[in-house]
Amino acid sequence: MLHLIALFFAGLYMPCICLLAGSLLIKAFAMWLKLNEKIQAENPPGSNQQQVLPVFVQNIGVVLISIHLFGLLLASSTETVSYLGLELRLMTVDSISLNFFASFALSILIPFFLRW
């Protein structure tokens, strides 16, 4: 029953399309990093040319992987959240919806807390 609810929220073909698109984006990002590594190798650190990569580019891979892991955790936590919701006398749909809303609110507020 929970899998049917998850398919209703996510759509039947969305996981497959996301896997295809995600793998292409990860491959493109890896190729982009290799290209920039070659450019940086040609320019030694003591040269007068500007650095090709901005500082934040190094963190993009970490953010990309953490976003995917957070989504996987959110998608796989439906049974646990449903069980906890039943303990609190909530319907399954309500507990899963509250979980999605709480995860959304947490993902919006985390960057503000990390800056401090």
Secondary structure, DSSP 8 states (H G I E B T S, - for coil): -HHHHHHHHH-SSHHHHHHHHHHHHHHHHHHHHHHHHHHHHHS-TTSSS--SS-TTHHHHHHHHHHHHHHHHHHHHTHHHHHHHHHHTT--HHHHHHHHHHHHHHHHHHHHHHHH-
